[in-house]
Amino acid sequence: MAGIQSDGWFDVGASVRSRVPSAVTARLGIDIRAIAAYRIGLGLVALFDLLVFRVPGIGTFYTDRGVLPRSTLAEVSPALVRWSLHAVSGAAWVQAVLMGITVLVAGCVLVGYRSRIASVLLASLLISMYARNPYLVNGGDTVLISLLALAAFLPLDGRWAVRPRGPRPTDRFSAGSNRYVSTATAVLLVHVVVIYAINAALKFQSDAWMRGVAVRQIFGLAELVYLLGPALAASPGVLTVINWLWIGTLTASVGLIVFTGRLRIAIVGAYVGAHLGMALTMQLGAFPFVMIVAVCPYLPSGVWDPVDRFVSDRIQNTGLGTITDREGGTPRSRRVPSPDLPPAVHTGARVATAAALVSSLVVVGGWQLVAADVVETPAVDDEGPLASASWAFFAPNPQSTSHWYVASATTSSGATVDLVTGDPATFDRPADAMDRYPSTLWRRYGSKARGAGDAVAGAAVAYACDRAPSDVESVTLYRVDQSVDANGPVGAPIPHELATRSCR
């Protein structure tokens, strides 16, 4: 077992570890530099999501003057109002303060300051924010929460941190090693594989994916594709190839655990390339970047050696951080005294923590099987928070309906105009469906709140009335649906009146 680092607090114990074959520990351990990169990635993704998407939408999506006031949220989901910190007040300044605190905590995760505490606090704040407006939550958000929760059990600040932390007295290190093995590393690596494996299983059940037309159908959703997406949508042959490549990549997810070395690097590279492709063609928010961070821990030590040399040299040149002990492979830094507890207490804590981590993996995996409708359960609301948090990701079947919204305003002169464009209201398919949504959050809100009911639709119309020109007397909100298949739109758009309101 030489060459493997172990956290004595979170490991199940040296006696158990000594009986585990080295081949297993080699596959379920994580390089200490990969853990640092994982921490940095989590901080960057959280900051990206907050600063690019959430902060600009504070007034619109998180206050009582926005599209979902707390009274409406209490009507559709009372439990979320009761335990969301963000639902304590509907004032914009309160939401701005909470968002600012969340940004600050994400920055602590990024730079490695009190990383474990910061990761728990960041996950808690994000959960509260997601609960304040559940119609802005997608599978990527819930994956991010799970990754932050597991991060709290890892030595996040062992490398590349402004406040590096050396090994605890209870930790067991092998000289010259950068590899770290614990129950937490095993659960993290298996967790990510489970996400992809469930998605692969769902796709194998899908007629569209197995016929090679699912990706073509996805790119027929005009409100989803952007940047390079429209050009790619015009190449059905390329989309068919991507369909099969993605199924093959998902199927290879088990190789992230089974293989080591170059084969594992190749699979990680395939996932990184696929998710970057998604980011460049579809409006998915932070999701592709969350998943790129999720596969970083699989990269072996050989990938991190040149990175470590480069970063360590820069840190030493700037005087930041703590000099790395090259011989031992662990940073010479602050050691936190361990409480003088009986060995039985340490052993009990290790076993309890290991059991809790494994149990959480089983529970989360089961929850996702239920959310993805793989397991037979009592009826699940397809439009509810459970579906929004699902990791199915266009599976088992891609969305077969394209939709957009029309806010039709009647003016004092009797004219009917579209509040988005100012032109006469029409239900024709727009030339660019992205123009119907001012931002990514607007598109996500329109998609997730599609079947939310009269209360949510009424709040959206009230929001539109408050911001309509002074000559507008009433506003009627419509959702327009149009079927799509692998060859594009099918049939005529069908409008559905959702709510109407007098603005006088």
C-alpha positions as CSV (number, residue, x, y, z in Angstrom):
1,M,0.0,0.0,0.0
2,A,3.0,2.3,-0.3
3,G,2.3,5.5,-2.2
4,I,-1.3,5.9,-0.9
5,Q,-2.2,8.8,1.4
6,S,-5.1,8.2,3.8
7,D,-7.2,10.5,5.9
8,G,-7.4,8.8,9.3
9,W,-10.6,10.6,10.2
10,F,-12.6,9.7,7.1
11,D,-11.0,6.3,6.3
12,V,-12.7,3.2,7.6
13,G,-9.4,2.3,9.3
14,A,-5.9,1.0,8.6
15,S,-6.9,-2.6,9.3
16,V,-9.6,-2.6,6.6
17,R,-7.4,-0.6,4.2
18,S,-4.6,-3.1,4.6
19,R,-6.9,-5.9,3.3
20,V,-8.0,-4.0,0.3
21,P,-6.0,-4.8,-2.9
22,S,-3.8,-2.1,-4.2
23,A,-5.6,-2.3,-7.5
24,V,-8.8,-1.1,-5.8
25,T,-7.1,1.7,-3.9
26,A,-5.4,2.9,-7.1
27,R,-8.9,3.2,-8.7
28,L,-10.7,4.8,-5.8
29,G,-8.0,7.3,-4.7
30,I,-7.6,10.8,-5.9
31,D,-4.4,12.7,-6.4
32,I,-4.1,15.6,-3.9
33,R,-3.5,18.0,-6.7
34,A,-6.7,16.8,-8.4
35,I,-8.6,17.5,-5.2
36,A,-7.2,21.1,-5.2
37,A,-8.2,21.5,-8.9
38,Y,-11.6,20.1,-7.9
39,R,-11.9,22.7,-5.2
40,I,-10.9,25.5,-7.6
41,G,-13.3,24.3,-10.2
42,L,-16.2,24.3,-7.8
43,G,-15.4,27.8,-6.7
44,L,-15.1,29.0,-10.3
45,V,-18.3,27.4,-11.5
46,A,-20.3,28.7,-8.5
47,L,-19.0,32.2,-9.1
48,F,-19.7,32.0,-12.8
49,D,-23.3,30.9,-12.2
50,L,-23.8,33.6,-9.5
51,L,-22.2,36.6,-11.3
52,V,-23.3,35.8,-14.9
53,F,-26.8,34.5,-14.3
54,R,-28.1,35.0,-10.8
55,V,-26.9,38.4,-9.8
56,P,-28.4,40.2,-12.9
57,G,-31.7,38.4,-12.2
58,I,-32.1,39.3,-8.5
59,G,-35.0,41.8,-8.9
60,T,-36.8,39.7,-11.5
61,F,-36.6,36.2,-10.0
62,Y,-35.9,36.6,-6.2
63,T,-38.0,39.5,-4.9
64,D,-41.6,40.2,-4.3
65,R,-41.7,42.6,-7.2
66,G,-40.5,39.9,-9.6
67,V,-42.2,37.1,-11.4
68,L,-42.5,34.8,-8.3
69,P,-43.3,36.8,-5.2
70,R,-43.2,34.9,-1.9
71,S,-47.0,34.8,-1.7
72,T,-47.1,32.9,-4.9
73,L,-44.3,30.5,-3.9
74,A,-46.2,29.9,-0.6
75,E,-49.3,29.0,-2.6
76,V,-47.5,26.4,-4.8
77,S,-44.9,25.1,-2.4
78,P,-45.4,26.2,1.3
79,A,-42.5,24.0,2.5
80,L,-39.9,25.9,0.4
81,V,-41.0,29.2,1.9
82,R,-40.7,27.9,5.4
83,W,-37.1,26.8,5.2
84,S,-35.5,29.0,2.6
85,L,-33.4,31.8,4.1
86,H,-33.9,33.8,0.9
87,A,-37.7,33.7,1.5
88,V,-37.3,35.6,4.8
89,S,-37.7,38.9,2.9
90,G,-38.8,39.9,-0.5
91,A,-36.8,43.1,-0.6
92,A,-34.1,43.5,-3.3
93,W,-31.5,44.7,-0.8
94,V,-31.8,41.6,1.3
95,Q,-31.5,39.3,-1.7
96,A,-28.5,41.4,-2.8
97,V,-26.8,40.9,0.6
98,L,-27.5,37.2,0.6
99,M,-26.1,36.9,-2.9
100,G,-23.1,38.9,-1.9
101,I,-22.4,36.6,1.0
102,T,-22.7,33.6,-1.3
103,V,-20.2,35.1,-3.8
104,L,-17.8,35.7,-0.9
105,V,-18.1,32.1,0.3
106,A,-17.6,30.8,-3.2
107,G,-14.5,32.9,-3.4
108,C,-13.2,31.3,-0.2
109,V,-13.7,27.9,-1.8
110,L,-11.9,29.1,-4.9
111,V,-8.8,30.3,-3.1
112,G,-8.7,27.7,-0.4
113,Y,-9.6,29.6,2.7
114,R,-11.3,27.4,5.3
115,S,-12.3,25.3,2.4
116,R,-14.3,22.5,4.1
117,I,-16.4,24.9,6.1
118,A,-16.8,27.2,3.0
119,S,-18.0,24.3,0.9
120,V,-20.7,23.3,3.4
121,L,-21.8,27.0,3.8
122,L,-21.8,27.5,0.0
123,A,-24.0,24.4,-0.5
124,S,-26.4,25.6,2.2
125,L,-26.7,29.0,0.7
126,L,-27.2,27.7,-2.8
127,I,-29.9,25.3,-1.6
128,S,-31.7,28.2,0.0
129,M,-31.4,30.2,-3.2
130,Y,-32.7,27.4,-5.3
131,A,-35.7,26.9,-2.9
132,R,-36.6,30.6,-3.3
133,N,-37.2,30.0,-7.0
134,P,-37.4,26.3,-7.8
135,Y,-38.2,27.0,-11.4
136,L,-34.7,28.1,-12.0
137,V,-33.2,24.8,-10.9
138,N,-31.9,22.2,-13.3
139,G,-30.0,18.9,-12.9
140,G,-26.6,20.8,-13.1
141,D,-27.5,22.8,-10.0
142,T,-28.3,19.6,-7.9
143,V,-25.1,18.0,-9.1
144,L,-23.1,21.0,-8.0
145,I,-24.7,20.7,-4.5
146,S,-23.8,17.1,-4.3
147,L,-20.2,17.8,-5.3
148,L,-19.9,20.6,-2.7
149,A,-21.3,18.3,0.0
150,L,-18.7,15.6,-0.8
151,A,-16.0,18.2,-1.0
152,A,-16.4,18.8,2.8
153,F,-14.9,15.3,3.4
154,L,-11.8,15.9,1.3
155,P,-8.5,17.7,2.1
156,L,-9.4,20.6,-0.2
157,D,-6.6,22.9,0.9
158,G,-3.7,20.4,0.7
159,R,-2.4,22.3,-2.4
160,W,-2.7,25.6,-4.2
161,A,-4.5,27.4,-1.3
162,V,-4.0,30.8,0.4
163,R,-4.3,29.0,3.7
164,P,-2.8,25.6,3.1
165,R,-3.3,23.0,5.8
166,G,-0.9,20.2,6.5
167,P,-1.8,16.7,7.5
168,R,-3.6,16.1,10.8
169,P,-2.0,14.0,13.5
170,T,-4.5,11.3,12.8
171,D,-3.7,11.2,9.0
172,R,-1.4,8.5,7.6
173,F,0.9,9.5,4.8
174,S,3.4,7.6,2.7
175,A,6.6,9.4,1.8
176,G,6.8,10.7,-1.7
177,S,3.1,10.1,-2.5
178,N,0.4,12.5,-3.7
179,R,-2.4,10.0,-3.7
180,Y,-5.2,10.2,-1.1
181,V,-7.7,7.4,-0.4
182,S,-10.7,7.5,1.9
183,T,-14.3,6.5,1.9
184,A,-15.0,10.0,0.7
185,T,-12.8,9.7,-2.4
186,A,-14.5,6.3,-3.2
187,V,-18.0,7.8,-2.8
188,L,-17.2,10.8,-5.0
189,L,-15.7,8.7,-7.8
190,V,-18.6,6.2,-7.8
191,H,-21.1,9.1,-7.4
192,V,-20.1,10.7,-10.7
193,V,-20.0,7.4,-12.5
194,V,-23.6,6.6,-11.2
195,I,-24.8,9.9,-12.7
196,Y,-23.5,9.0,-16.1
197,A,-24.5,5.3,-15.8
198,I,-28.1,6.1,-15.0
199,N,-28.2,8.4,-18.0
200,A,-26.7,5.7,-20.2
201,A,-29.3,3.2,-19.0
202,L,-32.1,5.6,-19.7
203,K,-30.9,6.3,-23.2
204,F,-30.7,2.6,-24.0
205,Q,-34.5,2.5,-23.2
206,S,-35.2,5.3,-25.7
207,D,-36.3,4.6,-29.2
208,A,-35.1,8.1,-30.3
209,W,-31.6,7.6,-29.0
210,M,-31.4,4.0,-30.3
211,R,-32.4,5.2,-33.8
212,G,-29.8,7.9,-33.7
213,V,-32.2,10.8,-34.1
214,A,-32.4,12.1,-30.5
215,V,-29.7,14.8,-30.9
216,R,-31.3,16.0,-34.1
217,Q,-34.6,16.3,-32.2
218,I,-32.9,18.3,-29.4
219,F,-31.4,20.7,-31.9
220,G,-34.9,21.2,-33.3
221,L,-35.7,23.1,-30.0
222,A,-35.0,26.6,-31.3
223,E,-35.3,28.1,-27.8
224,L,-32.4,25.9,-26.6
225,V,-29.7,26.2,-29.3
226,Y,-27.4,29.2,-29.5
227,L,-23.8,30.2,-30.6
228,L,-22.7,27.4,-32.9
229,G,-25.9,25.5,-32.3
230,P,-27.9,26.8,-35.3
231,A,-25.1,26.0,-37.7
232,L,-24.8,22.5,-36.2
233,A,-28.6,22.0,-36.5
234,A,-28.3,22.4,-40.2
235,S,-26.0,19.3,-40.4
236,P,-28.2,16.3,-39.6
237,G,-25.5,13.8,-40.5
238,V,-23.1,15.4,-38.0
239,L,-25.9,15.3,-35.3
240,T,-26.4,11.6,-35.9
241,V,-22.7,11.0,-35.4
242,I,-22.8,13.0,-32.2
243,N,-25.8,11.0,-31.0
244,W,-23.8,7.7,-31.2
245,L,-20.6,9.2,-29.8
246,W,-22.4,10.5,-26.8
247,I,-24.1,7.1,-26.1
248,G,-20.6,5.5,-26.5
249,T,-19.1,8.0,-24.1
250,L,-21.8,7.4,-21.5
251,T,-21.4,3.7,-21.8
252,A,-17.7,4.1,-21.2
253,S,-18.4,5.9,-17.9
254,V,-17.7,2.6,-15.9
255,G,-14.2,2.9,-17.4
256,L,-13.6,5.9,-15.1
257,I,-13.4,3.4,-12.2
258,V,-12.2,0.2,-14.0
259,F,-9.3,1.8,-15.9
260,T,-6.2,3.7,-14.9
261,G,-3.5,5.6,-16.8
262,R,-4.0,6.6,-20.4
263,L,-7.4,4.9,-20.8
264,R,-8.8,6.8,-17.9
265,I,-7.3,10.0,-19.3
266,A,-8.9,9.3,-22.7
267,I,-12.4,8.9,-21.2
268,V,-12.0,12.0,-19.1
269,G,-11.0,13.9,-22.3
270,A,-14.0,12.6,-24.1
271,Y,-16.3,13.9,-21.4
272,V,-14.6,17.3,-21.3
273,G,-14.8,17.6,-25.0
274,A,-18.5,16.6,-25.0
275,H,-19.4,19.1,-22.3
276,L,-17.5,21.9,-24.0
277,G,-19.4,21.1,-27.1
278,M,-22.7,21.4,-25.2
279,A,-21.6,24.8,-23.8
280,L,-20.9,26.1,-27.3
281,T,-24.1,25.0,-28.8
282,M,-26.9,24.9,-26.2
283,Q,-28.0,27.3,-23.6
284,L,-27.5,25.1,-20.5
285,G,-26.2,27.6,-18.0
286,A,-23.4,26.3,-15.8
287,F,-24.3,22.6,-16.3
288,P,-21.5,21.7,-18.8
289,F,-18.8,23.3,-16.5
290,V,-20.2,21.5,-13.4
291,M,-19.7,18.2,-15.2
292,I,-16.2,19.1,-16.3
293,V,-15.3,19.8,-12.7
294,A,-16.9,16.5,-11.7
295,V,-14.5,14.4,-13.9
296,C,-11.3,16.2,-12.9
297,P,-10.7,13.9,-9.8
298,Y,-10.2,10.9,-12.2
299,L,-7.1,12.4,-13.7
300,P,-4.0,10.4,-12.5
301,S,-0.8,11.9,-11.0
302,G,1.1,12.0,-14.3
303,V,-1.3,14.7,-15.5
304,W,-0.8,16.9,-12.4
305,D,3.0,16.7,-12.0
306,P,3.7,19.4,-14.6
307,V,0.8,21.5,-13.4
308,D,2.1,21.2,-9.8
309,R,5.5,22.4,-10.9
310,F,4.1,25.3,-12.8
311,V,1.7,26.4,-10.0
312,S,4.2,25.9,-7.2
313,D,6.8,28.0,-9.0
314,R,4.4,30.8,-9.5
315,I,3.3,30.6,-5.8
316,Q,6.9,30.7,-4.6
317,N,7.7,33.6,-6.9
318,T,4.8,35.7,-5.7
319,G,5.3,34.8,-2.0
320,L,1.8,33.4,-1.7
321,G,0.9,30.2,0.1
322,T,3.2,27.7,1.7
323,I,6.3,26.1,0.1
324,T,5.7,22.5,-0.9
325,D,7.8,19.8,0.7
326,R,8.9,18.0,-2.5
327,E,10.3,15.0,-0.7
328,G,7.2,14.1,1.3
329,G,4.8,15.4,-1.3
330,T,2.7,17.2,1.4
331,P,2.7,20.9,2.3
332,R,4.7,22.0,5.3
333,S,2.0,24.2,6.8
334,R,-0.2,24.8,9.8
335,R,-1.1,21.7,11.7
336,V,-4.4,21.9,13.6
337,P,-4.1,20.2,17.1
338,S,-6.3,17.1,17.3
339,P,-8.5,16.7,20.4
340,D,-7.1,14.1,22.8
341,L,-9.9,11.6,22.4
342,P,-9.9,7.9,23.1
343,P,-9.1,5.6,20.2
344,A,-12.6,4.1,20.3
345,V,-14.1,7.5,19.7
346,H,-11.9,8.1,16.7
347,T,-12.8,4.7,15.3
348,G,-16.5,5.1,15.9
349,A,-16.4,8.5,14.2
350,R,-14.6,7.0,11.2
351,V,-17.0,4.1,10.9
352,A,-20.1,6.4,11.3
353,T,-18.8,8.9,8.7
354,A,-18.1,6.1,6.2
355,A,-21.5,4.6,6.8
356,A,-23.2,8.0,6.3
357,L,-21.3,8.6,3.1
358,V,-22.1,5.2,1.6
359,S,-25.8,5.6,2.7
360,S,-26.0,9.0,1.1
361,L,-24.7,7.6,-2.2
362,V,-27.4,4.9,-2.1
363,V,-30.2,7.3,-1.2
364,V,-29.2,9.9,-3.8
365,G,-28.9,7.2,-6.5
366,G,-32.3,5.8,-5.5
367,W,-33.8,9.3,-5.6
368,Q,-32.5,9.9,-9.1
369,L,-33.9,6.5,-10.3
370,V,-37.3,7.6,-9.0
371,A,-36.9,11.1,-10.5
372,A,-36.0,9.6,-13.9
373,D,-39.0,7.2,-13.6
374,V,-36.8,4.1,-13.7
375,V,-38.2,2.7,-10.5
376,E,-42.0,2.1,-10.1
377,T,-43.4,4.5,-7.5
378,P,-46.6,6.4,-6.8
379,A,-47.2,9.1,-9.4
380,V,-44.5,11.7,-9.7
381,D,-45.2,15.2,-10.9
382,D,-43.3,15.5,-14.2
383,E,-43.3,19.3,-13.9
384,G,-42.5,19.5,-10.2
385,P,-39.2,20.1,-8.3
386,L,-38.3,16.4,-8.4
387,A,-38.3,16.5,-12.2
388,S,-36.4,19.8,-12.3
389,A,-33.7,18.2,-10.1
390,S,-33.4,15.0,-12.2
391,W,-30.1,14.0,-13.7
392,A,-31.9,12.4,-16.7
393,F,-30.5,15.1,-19.1
394,F,-32.6,14.6,-22.3
395,A,-33.4,11.0,-21.4
396,P,-35.0,8.6,-21.8
397,N,-36.6,10.7,-24.6
398,P,-35.7,14.2,-25.6
399,Q,-38.3,16.9,-25.5
400,S,-40.7,16.7,-28.4
401,T,-42.3,20.1,-28.1
402,S,-40.8,23.5,-28.7
403,H,-42.4,26.3,-26.8
404,W,-42.3,30.1,-26.4
405,Y,-44.4,32.7,-24.7
406,V,-46.4,35.6,-26.1
407,A,-47.4,38.5,-23.8
408,S,-50.2,40.1,-25.7
409,A,-51.0,43.6,-24.6
410,T,-54.2,45.5,-25.4
411,T,-53.6,49.3,-25.6
412,S,-56.1,52.1,-25.0
413,S,-56.4,52.5,-28.8
414,G,-57.6,48.9,-29.1
415,A,-54.4,47.6,-30.7
416,T,-52.9,44.3,-29.7
417,V,-49.1,44.3,-29.4
418,D,-46.4,41.9,-28.3
419,L,-44.8,43.3,-25.2
420,V,-41.5,41.6,-26.1
421,T,-41.1,43.0,-29.6
422,G,-43.6,45.9,-29.8
423,D,-45.0,44.5,-33.0
424,P,-48.5,43.2,-33.5
425,A,-49.0,40.0,-31.4
426,T,-48.7,36.8,-33.4
427,F,-48.4,33.1,-32.6
428,D,-46.2,32.3,-35.6
429,R,-42.9,30.5,-34.9
430,P,-40.3,33.3,-34.3
431,A,-37.3,33.4,-36.7
432,D,-35.1,33.2,-33.6
433,A,-36.8,31.7,-30.5
434,M,-33.9,33.0,-28.4
435,D,-35.2,36.5,-28.9
436,R,-38.3,35.5,-26.8
437,Y,-36.1,35.2,-23.7
438,P,-34.0,38.1,-22.4
439,S,-31.6,35.8,-20.6
440,T,-30.7,32.2,-19.8
441,L,-32.7,32.4,-16.6
442,W,-35.8,33.6,-18.4
443,R,-35.6,30.6,-20.8
444,R,-35.1,28.2,-17.9
445,Y,-38.0,29.8,-15.9
446,G,-40.3,29.6,-18.9
447,S,-39.4,25.9,-19.4
448,K,-39.5,24.8,-15.7
449,A,-42.7,26.8,-14.9
450,R,-44.5,25.6,-18.0
451,G,-47.0,23.5,-16.0
452,A,-46.8,25.3,-12.7
453,G,-50.4,26.4,-12.7
454,D,-52.6,29.5,-12.5
455,A,-50.8,31.1,-9.5
456,V,-47.4,31.2,-11.2
457,A,-48.9,32.4,-14.6
458,G,-50.9,35.1,-12.8
459,A,-47.8,36.4,-11.0
460,A,-45.9,36.6,-14.4
461,V,-48.8,38.6,-15.9
462,A,-48.8,40.9,-12.9
463,Y,-45.1,41.4,-13.4
464,A,-45.6,42.2,-17.1
465,C,-48.4,44.7,-16.3
466,D,-46.2,46.5,-13.8
467,R,-43.6,47.1,-16.5
468,A,-45.9,47.7,-19.5
469,P,-46.1,51.1,-21.2
470,S,-48.7,53.5,-19.7
471,D,-51.1,53.0,-22.6
472,V,-51.5,49.3,-22.0
473,E,-54.9,48.4,-20.5
474,S,-54.5,44.6,-20.1
475,V,-52.1,41.8,-20.7
476,T,-52.8,38.2,-21.7
477,L,-50.0,35.6,-21.4
478,Y,-49.9,32.7,-23.9
479,R,-47.7,29.7,-24.1
480,V,-47.3,28.5,-27.7
481,D,-46.4,24.9,-28.3
482,Q,-45.2,23.3,-31.5
483,S,-44.2,19.7,-32.0
484,V,-40.7,18.9,-33.2
485,D,-39.1,15.7,-34.5
486,A,-35.8,14.8,-36.0
487,N,-36.6,16.7,-39.1
488,G,-37.7,19.9,-37.4
489,P,-41.0,21.6,-36.5
490,V,-44.2,19.5,-37.1
491,G,-47.6,21.1,-37.6
492,A,-48.8,24.6,-36.7
493,P,-48.1,26.4,-33.4
494,I,-50.8,26.0,-30.8
495,P,-51.4,28.8,-28.3
496,H,-52.6,28.2,-24.8
497,E,-54.0,31.1,-22.8
498,L,-52.4,31.0,-19.3
499,A,-53.6,34.2,-17.6
500,T,-55.0,37.7,-18.2
501,R,-54.9,40.8,-16.1
502,S,-56.2,44.4,-16.3
503,C,-53.3,46.9,-15.9
504,R,-55.6,49.8,-14.9
